[in-house]
Amino acid sequence: MRNEIRFSGFGGQGIILSAVIIGRAAVMYDSKFAVQTQVYGPEARGGASMSAVIIDDEEILYPKVADPNIYVIMSQEGFEKYGAAAEDPAVMLVDSTLVHSRPKCRCIEVPATGEAKQTLKKDIVANIVMLGALVAATHVVSEESLKKAILDSVPKGTEDLNLKAMQLGLQLGKQP
């Protein structure tokens, strides 16, 4: 099964790291193929950024996401620039704390930034919350693979916080 995932938000939210983690989970722990690309403006921190991942059971011959079937949108500007054109049958997870618009496709509202700030006291892990929600809602990789890829990718000393963020996201992504 092929999934083309587009992540978008603003620089500093961990948009690129999110794509790297989900790609790593697919390749290293779920025995799938993946390729990741990224785009961010010269301002990097604060400006719109986008990262994309293709995950497939077969070799990927063209690395560019042409028609995403999954979107993870973490800022209003990211929605406007990279998600507004999404249509069925795509699914979009939006950080409902920061994104006010809604797409024409199926939309899953995840208050990632608000919950990370309120529950974990650290909004910097909102991207990990979104990854948990993504996996709960789409099963694009296994929960165990995501956990291992997160532990491979986050700074030493933050593992417990990031695993709590992933668990929070898994709960939020399972909501109807």
Disulfide bonds with the S-S distance in Angstrom:
none
